[in-house]
Amino acid sequence: MSRVDGFLSKARRARDVGVHGIVQRLAQRAYLRSGAAELLFNLAFDDILTEVPLGLPLPESRPSRDGTLTVGWVATPPAPGSGGHTTLFRMMEALERRGHRCVLYLYDKNGLDVAAATAVIREHWPHLHATVRDVTKGIRDVDAILASGWESAHVIVTYGEGPMRRLYFIQDYEPYFYGHGSQYELAAMTYRLPFRRIALGEMLDAMITEATGLRNDVVPFGCDSQVYRPPSRDIVRSGIVFYCRPDFPRRGYELACVALMQFHRMHPEQEIHVYGARPRGLGIPVTFHGRLTTAQLNDLYGRTIAGLAMSFTNITLVAEEMLAAGNIPVVNDMALAHLVLPNEHVRWAPPTPAALAGELSAAVTAPDLRERSAAAAASVVGRSWEPTSRALVDIVEDEVYGSSPAPSPSSPIELTRQGERG
């Protein structure tokens, strides 16, 4: 190809993709050449475990049940509205209500501003009183430490070398966050660490057991039916809603986009509401709301008929929150998901665009929409996070205080018991 032909070919491609496409391609090249993708891997090489230890140091004795515990948690710095952090902080608040002291150890391989992170927590989670620290300064003077994600499980071993009880609060099957490569395996190995694992829901428990053969403690899913509830007045519902997170593969973004395109062709009269991130390239009209507060989100659920509630690593909290507001969730069907969400008002769909669009269509064309909406909301009345937090507090106390006199921490019996149950 001559230089002239090459120039003309590039000009035609530029014309076809437009200004936006050109900007995207330039940004992609800069992204690849700069190594910016490395920022998404939030674990310094020196903090990565090289193997699964057979055992870790445990205290020589257990404290009296009359005493107050100091419980540490390791997490990434939270962003306002983070659902995972909100669930995590609910558990911490429950420990504080029980009279225990919590310390939140934050980790960011690129550097941490503790004061700024603390300000975000105090503003957006004002009921949490935990002390906030940089975990790279070391974990010390705690009775127990809990990991909240696979990176933090590595970090606990790296920075918590002293005797302490180690637990792992697991909200998603995190290897599925990635393609089957190094991050998948680094996440998967954390389920074999000598921690006591606490799985959020039976689906996650079954996934971990299937992968490792190890058993876990299980705490139930919750739903805040005081925040998410049907509207106080009769309204005529219309349209559907979608939580858009293209940066999280587990949220099924591409599947959802094609499903929404099909749904629009079937029902152009139904408005499609999107919150979270702005979808691109759909070629159909959508109403984009950006980030919403819980009150705004409840209002949106309360005036729409149905919504897409997609997740492939555990059932999504969005499904029950929609139900509480009288919205009918369309959920990607996974066999184990029914263990966590045995609700007759959920519309399960095989993870194909046609099936998802078909269930959305069935939801908006179903007879007696008002009655169906009311029944969906009634099915989760009284649901809360109290059983979850109470169960977690009991597990932490059992792990630290013990239910019976424990053998010496250097005993093979203790190391075996810890290895079997995590």
C-alpha positions as CSV (number, residue, x, y, z in Angstrom):
1,M,0.0,0.0,0.0
2,S,1.4,3.4,-1.0
3,R,1.7,6.3,1.4
4,V,-1.2,8.0,-0.3
5,D,-3.4,4.9,-0.1
6,G,-2.4,4.5,3.6
7,F,-3.3,8.1,4.3
8,L,-6.7,7.8,2.5
9,S,-7.4,4.6,4.4
10,K,-6.8,6.3,7.8
11,A,-8.9,9.3,6.7
12,R,-11.8,7.0,5.8
13,R,-11.6,5.2,9.2
14,A,-11.4,8.6,11.0
15,R,-14.5,9.7,9.1
16,D,-16.3,6.5,10.0
17,V,-15.6,6.6,13.7
18,G,-16.0,10.3,14.1
19,V,-14.4,12.7,16.6
20,H,-15.5,10.6,19.6
21,G,-13.9,7.4,18.1
22,I,-10.7,9.2,17.4
23,V,-10.5,10.5,20.9
24,Q,-11.1,7.0,22.3
25,R,-8.4,5.5,20.1
26,L,-5.9,8.2,21.2
27,A,-6.8,7.6,24.8
28,Q,-6.4,3.8,24.4
29,R,-2.9,4.2,23.0
30,A,-1.9,6.5,25.8
31,Y,-3.4,4.1,28.3
32,L,-1.5,1.2,26.9
33,R,1.8,3.0,26.5
34,S,1.8,4.6,29.9
35,G,1.1,1.4,31.8
36,A,-2.0,2.9,33.4
37,A,-3.6,-0.5,33.6
38,E,-1.2,-1.3,36.4
39,L,-3.2,1.1,38.6
40,L,-6.1,-1.4,38.5
41,F,-4.0,-4.0,40.3
42,N,-4.1,-2.7,43.8
43,L,-1.4,-4.9,45.4
44,A,2.3,-4.2,45.5
45,F,4.5,-7.1,44.4
46,D,6.2,-7.1,47.8
47,D,2.8,-7.6,49.4
48,I,1.8,-10.7,47.4
49,L,1.9,-14.0,49.2
50,T,4.2,-16.5,47.5
51,E,2.5,-19.5,49.1
52,V,-0.3,-20.5,51.4
53,P,1.1,-20.8,54.9
54,L,0.1,-23.9,56.9
55,G,-0.5,-21.8,60.0
56,L,-0.1,-18.4,61.5
57,P,0.7,-17.2,65.0
58,L,-2.3,-17.3,67.4
59,P,-2.6,-15.9,70.9
60,E,-1.4,-18.1,73.7
61,S,-4.6,-17.6,75.6
62,R,-8.1,-16.3,75.1
63,P,-9.5,-13.1,76.7
64,S,-12.4,-13.2,79.2
65,R,-15.8,-12.8,77.8
66,D,-16.3,-9.9,80.2
67,G,-13.7,-7.9,78.3
68,T,-14.0,-5.5,75.3
69,L,-12.3,-6.7,72.1
70,T,-10.3,-4.6,69.6
71,V,-11.2,-5.8,66.1
72,G,-9.4,-4.7,63.0
73,W,-10.6,-4.7,59.4
74,V,-8.6,-4.3,56.3
75,A,-10.2,-2.6,53.2
76,T,-9.5,-0.3,50.3
77,P,-10.3,3.4,50.7
78,P,-14.1,3.8,50.2
79,A,-15.8,6.0,47.6
80,P,-19.1,7.6,48.5
81,G,-22.0,5.2,47.8
82,S,-19.8,2.0,47.7
83,G,-22.2,-0.9,48.3
84,G,-19.4,-3.3,49.4
85,H,-18.1,-0.8,51.9
86,T,-21.6,0.0,53.2
87,T,-22.2,-3.7,54.0
88,L,-18.8,-3.9,55.6
89,F,-19.3,-0.8,57.7
90,R,-22.7,-2.2,58.9
91,M,-20.9,-5.2,60.3
92,M,-18.3,-2.9,62.0
93,E,-21.1,-0.8,63.5
94,A,-22.7,-3.9,64.9
95,L,-19.5,-4.8,66.7
96,E,-19.3,-1.2,68.1
97,R,-22.9,-1.5,69.3
98,R,-21.9,-4.7,71.1
99,G,-19.3,-2.6,73.0
100,H,-16.2,-3.6,71.0
101,R,-13.6,-1.2,69.5
102,C,-13.0,-1.3,65.7
103,V,-9.9,-0.2,63.8
104,L,-10.1,0.2,60.0
105,Y,-6.8,-0.4,58.3
106,L,-6.8,1.0,54.7
107,Y,-4.6,-0.2,51.9
108,D,-3.6,1.6,48.7
109,K,-0.4,0.5,47.0
110,N,-0.2,4.0,45.4
111,G,-0.1,5.8,48.7
112,L,-2.8,6.6,51.3
113,D,-4.0,9.9,52.7
114,V,-5.4,8.8,56.0
115,A,-6.9,12.2,56.8
116,A,-8.7,12.5,53.5
117,A,-10.0,8.9,53.7
118,T,-11.2,9.4,57.2
119,A,-13.1,12.6,56.2
120,V,-15.0,10.6,53.5
121,I,-15.9,7.9,56.0
122,R,-17.1,10.4,58.6
123,E,-19.2,12.3,56.0
124,H,-20.8,9.3,54.3
125,W,-20.9,6.7,57.1
126,P,-21.4,9.0,60.2
127,H,-22.4,6.1,62.5
128,L,-19.1,4.4,62.2
129,H,-16.6,5.4,64.9
130,A,-13.7,3.2,64.0
131,T,-10.2,4.5,64.1
132,V,-8.7,4.7,60.6
133,R,-5.0,3.7,60.0
134,D,-2.6,2.9,57.2
135,V,-2.2,-0.8,57.2
136,T,1.4,-0.6,55.8
137,K,2.4,0.9,59.2
138,G,1.6,-2.5,60.7
139,I,-1.3,-4.4,62.3
140,R,-0.9,-4.6,66.0
141,D,-2.7,-4.6,69.4
142,V,-5.9,-6.3,67.9
143,D,-7.6,-9.4,69.1
144,A,-8.9,-10.2,65.7
145,I,-8.3,-8.9,62.1
146,L,-10.8,-9.4,59.2
147,A,-10.0,-9.3,55.5
148,S,-12.8,-7.8,53.3
149,G,-11.4,-8.7,49.9
150,W,-8.8,-10.9,48.3
151,E,-6.1,-8.1,48.3
152,S,-6.7,-7.4,52.0
153,A,-6.3,-11.2,52.7
154,H,-2.7,-11.0,51.3
155,V,-2.1,-7.8,53.2
156,I,-3.2,-9.3,56.6
157,V,-0.5,-11.9,56.3
158,T,2.2,-9.4,55.2
159,Y,1.5,-6.7,57.8
160,G,0.0,-8.7,60.6
161,E,2.8,-11.0,61.7
162,G,2.0,-11.1,65.4
163,P,-0.4,-13.4,67.2
164,M,-4.0,-12.6,66.4
165,R,-7.2,-14.3,65.3
166,R,-7.7,-13.9,61.5
167,L,-11.1,-14.0,59.8
168,Y,-12.3,-13.2,56.2
169,F,-15.6,-11.6,55.5
170,I,-16.4,-12.6,51.8
171,Q,-19.1,-10.8,49.8
172,D,-18.3,-12.1,46.3
173,Y,-16.5,-15.0,44.7
174,E,-13.7,-12.7,43.7
175,P,-11.7,-14.9,41.3
176,Y,-14.6,-14.4,38.9
177,F,-13.8,-10.7,38.8
178,Y,-11.1,-11.6,36.3
179,G,-10.2,-13.8,33.4
180,H,-8.4,-17.0,34.4
181,G,-5.0,-15.6,34.9
182,S,-2.7,-14.3,37.7
183,Q,-5.3,-12.2,39.5
184,Y,-7.8,-15.1,39.4
185,E,-5.3,-17.4,41.0
186,L,-4.1,-14.8,43.6
187,A,-7.8,-14.3,44.6
188,A,-8.5,-18.0,44.7
189,M,-5.6,-18.8,46.9
190,T,-6.9,-16.6,49.7
191,Y,-9.8,-19.0,50.3
192,R,-7.2,-21.6,51.4
193,L,-5.4,-19.3,53.9
194,P,-5.7,-20.3,57.6
195,F,-8.4,-17.8,58.2
196,R,-12.0,-18.4,59.5
197,R,-14.1,-17.6,56.4
198,I,-17.5,-15.9,56.7
199,A,-19.5,-16.2,53.5
200,L,-22.4,-13.7,52.8
201,G,-25.1,-16.1,51.7
202,E,-25.5,-19.7,50.8
203,M,-24.6,-19.1,47.1
204,L,-21.1,-17.9,47.9
205,D,-20.7,-20.6,50.6
206,A,-21.4,-23.2,47.9
207,M,-19.1,-21.7,45.4
208,I,-16.2,-21.6,47.8
209,T,-16.8,-25.1,49.0
210,E,-17.1,-26.4,45.5
211,A,-13.7,-24.8,44.6
212,T,-11.8,-25.7,47.7
213,G,-13.6,-28.5,49.6
214,L,-13.5,-26.3,52.7
215,R,-16.5,-25.3,54.8
216,N,-17.4,-21.8,55.8
217,D,-19.5,-19.9,58.3
218,V,-22.5,-18.4,56.6
219,V,-24.3,-15.2,57.4
220,P,-27.6,-14.3,55.6
221,F,-28.1,-11.6,53.0
222,G,-29.9,-8.5,54.3
223,C,-32.1,-5.8,52.8
224,D,-32.8,-2.4,54.4
225,S,-36.6,-2.3,54.0
226,Q,-36.7,0.9,56.0
227,V,-34.9,2.7,53.3
228,Y,-36.2,0.8,50.3
229,R,-39.9,0.7,50.3
230,P,-42.9,1.3,48.0
231,P,-44.0,4.9,47.3
232,S,-46.4,6.4,49.9
233,R,-49.0,7.3,47.2
234,D,-50.5,5.4,44.3
235,I,-48.6,6.1,41.1
236,V,-48.8,4.8,37.6
237,R,-45.5,2.9,37.0
238,S,-43.8,2.9,33.7
239,G,-40.4,2.1,32.2
240,I,-37.5,0.0,33.5
241,V,-34.2,0.7,35.3
242,F,-30.6,-0.5,34.9
243,Y,-27.6,-0.2,37.2
244,C,-24.8,0.4,34.7
245,R,-21.2,-0.5,35.7
246,P,-19.1,-1.2,32.6
247,D,-15.9,-1.2,34.6
248,F,-17.0,-4.3,36.6
249,P,-17.3,-7.4,34.3
250,R,-19.3,-9.2,37.0
251,R,-22.2,-6.7,36.3
252,G,-22.8,-8.1,32.8
253,Y,-22.6,-4.7,31.1
254,E,-22.4,-5.9,27.5
255,L,-25.2,-8.5,27.9
256,A,-27.4,-5.9,29.5
257,C,-26.7,-3.3,26.8
258,V,-27.8,-5.7,24.0
259,A,-30.8,-6.8,26.0
260,L,-31.8,-3.1,26.5
261,M,-31.5,-2.6,22.7
262,Q,-33.7,-5.6,22.1
263,F,-36.2,-4.5,24.7
264,H,-36.4,-1.0,23.2
265,R,-37.3,-2.5,19.8
266,M,-40.0,-4.5,21.5
267,H,-41.3,-1.6,23.6
268,P,-40.3,1.8,22.3
269,E,-43.0,3.3,24.5
270,Q,-41.2,2.3,27.7
271,E,-38.6,4.7,29.1
272,I,-35.3,3.1,30.0
273,H,-33.7,4.7,33.1
274,V,-29.9,4.2,33.7
275,Y,-27.9,5.1,36.8
276,G,-24.3,4.6,37.8
277,A,-22.1,5.1,34.7
278,R,-23.3,6.4,31.4
279,P,-23.7,3.7,28.7
280,R,-22.2,4.3,25.3
281,G,-23.0,3.2,21.8
282,L,-26.5,1.9,22.5
283,G,-28.1,3.9,19.8
284,I,-31.4,4.0,21.7
285,P,-32.9,6.7,24.0
286,V,-32.1,6.3,27.7
287,T,-32.6,8.7,30.7
288,F,-29.3,8.9,32.5
289,H,-29.4,9.8,36.2
290,G,-25.8,9.4,37.2
291,R,-25.0,8.6,40.8
292,L,-28.1,8.5,43.1
293,T,-28.6,8.7,46.8
294,T,-30.5,5.8,48.4
295,A,-33.6,8.1,48.7
296,Q,-33.4,9.0,45.0
297,L,-32.8,5.4,44.0
298,N,-35.8,4.3,46.0
299,D,-37.9,6.9,44.3
300,L,-36.7,5.7,40.9
301,Y,-37.5,2.0,41.7
302,G,-40.8,3.1,43.1
303,R,-42.1,4.6,39.8
304,T,-40.7,2.0,37.4
305,I,-42.1,-1.4,36.6
306,A,-39.0,-3.6,36.4
307,G,-35.2,-3.5,36.4
308,L,-32.1,-5.4,35.4
309,A,-30.2,-6.8,38.5
310,M,-27.1,-8.4,37.1
311,S,-24.2,-10.1,38.9
312,F,-22.2,-13.2,38.3
313,T,-20.2,-13.4,41.6
314,N,-23.0,-13.5,44.2
315,I,-26.6,-12.3,44.1
316,T,-26.7,-8.5,43.8
317,L,-28.2,-6.4,46.6
318,V,-30.0,-4.5,43.9
319,A,-32.5,-7.3,43.4
320,E,-34.1,-7.1,46.9
321,E,-33.9,-3.4,47.0
322,M,-35.9,-3.3,43.8
323,L,-38.4,-5.7,45.3
324,A,-38.8,-3.6,48.5
325,A,-39.8,-0.6,46.3
326,G,-42.3,-2.7,44.3
327,N,-40.0,-3.0,41.3
328,I,-39.7,-6.4,39.6
329,P,-36.1,-7.5,39.2
330,V,-34.9,-9.4,36.2
331,V,-31.9,-11.4,37.4
332,N,-29.4,-13.5,35.4
333,D,-30.1,-17.1,36.4
334,M,-27.5,-19.1,38.2
335,A,-28.4,-22.3,39.9
336,L,-27.0,-21.4,43.3
337,A,-28.5,-17.9,43.2
338,H,-31.9,-19.4,44.1
339,L,-30.5,-20.4,47.5
340,V,-30.1,-16.7,48.4
341,L,-33.1,-15.2,46.7
342,P,-36.0,-17.7,46.9
343,N,-38.6,-15.0,46.0
344,E,-41.5,-15.8,43.6
345,H,-41.6,-12.2,42.3
346,V,-38.1,-12.4,40.8
347,R,-37.9,-13.0,37.1
348,W,-35.0,-15.3,36.3
349,A,-33.5,-15.3,32.9
350,P,-30.7,-17.3,31.2
351,P,-27.7,-14.9,30.6
352,T,-28.5,-14.1,27.0
353,P,-29.7,-10.8,25.6
354,A,-32.8,-12.3,24.2
355,A,-33.8,-14.0,27.5
356,L,-33.2,-10.9,29.5
357,A,-35.1,-8.7,27.1
358,G,-37.9,-11.3,27.1
359,E,-38.3,-11.2,30.9
360,L,-38.3,-7.4,30.9
361,S,-41.0,-7.5,28.2
362,A,-43.0,-10.0,30.2
363,A,-42.7,-7.8,33.3
364,V,-44.0,-4.6,31.7
365,T,-46.9,-6.4,29.8
366,A,-48.0,-8.5,32.8
367,P,-51.6,-7.9,33.9
368,D,-52.4,-6.4,37.3
369,L,-49.2,-4.4,37.5
370,R,-50.3,-2.5,40.6
371,E,-51.2,-5.7,42.5
372,R,-47.9,-7.4,41.4
373,S,-45.9,-4.5,42.6
374,A,-47.6,-4.4,45.9
375,A,-47.1,-8.2,46.4
376,A,-43.4,-7.8,45.5
377,A,-42.9,-5.1,48.1
378,A,-44.9,-7.0,50.7
379,S,-42.6,-10.1,50.2
380,V,-39.6,-8.3,51.8
381,V,-41.3,-6.2,54.5
382,G,-39.4,-6.4,57.7
383,R,-36.1,-7.5,56.1
384,S,-33.0,-5.9,57.5
385,W,-29.3,-6.4,58.0
386,E,-29.8,-7.1,61.7
387,P,-29.6,-10.9,61.4
388,T,-26.5,-10.6,59.2
389,S,-24.7,-8.3,61.6
390,R,-25.8,-10.3,64.7
391,A,-24.5,-13.5,63.1
392,L,-21.2,-12.0,62.2
393,V,-20.6,-10.5,65.7
394,D,-21.4,-13.9,67.2
395,I,-18.8,-15.6,64.9
396,V,-16.1,-13.0,65.7
397,E,-16.7,-13.4,69.4
398,D,-16.7,-17.2,69.2
399,E,-13.4,-17.0,67.3
400,V,-11.7,-14.8,69.8
401,Y,-13.3,-15.9,73.1
402,G,-13.7,-19.5,72.1
403,S,-16.5,-21.8,72.9
404,S,-14.3,-24.2,74.9
405,P,-10.7,-24.1,76.2
406,A,-8.4,-24.1,73.2
407,P,-5.2,-26.1,72.9
408,S,-1.8,-24.4,72.7
409,P,-1.4,-22.3,69.5
410,S,1.7,-24.3,68.6
411,S,-0.2,-27.5,68.8
412,P,-0.8,-29.4,65.5
413,I,-4.4,-29.8,66.5
414,E,-5.0,-26.1,66.5
415,L,-3.2,-25.5,63.2
416,T,-5.2,-28.3,61.6
417,R,-8.5,-27.0,62.9
418,Q,-7.7,-23.5,61.6
419,G,-6.6,-24.9,58.2
420,E,-9.8,-27.0,57.8
421,R,-12.3,-24.2,58.6
422,G,-10.2,-21.2,57.5
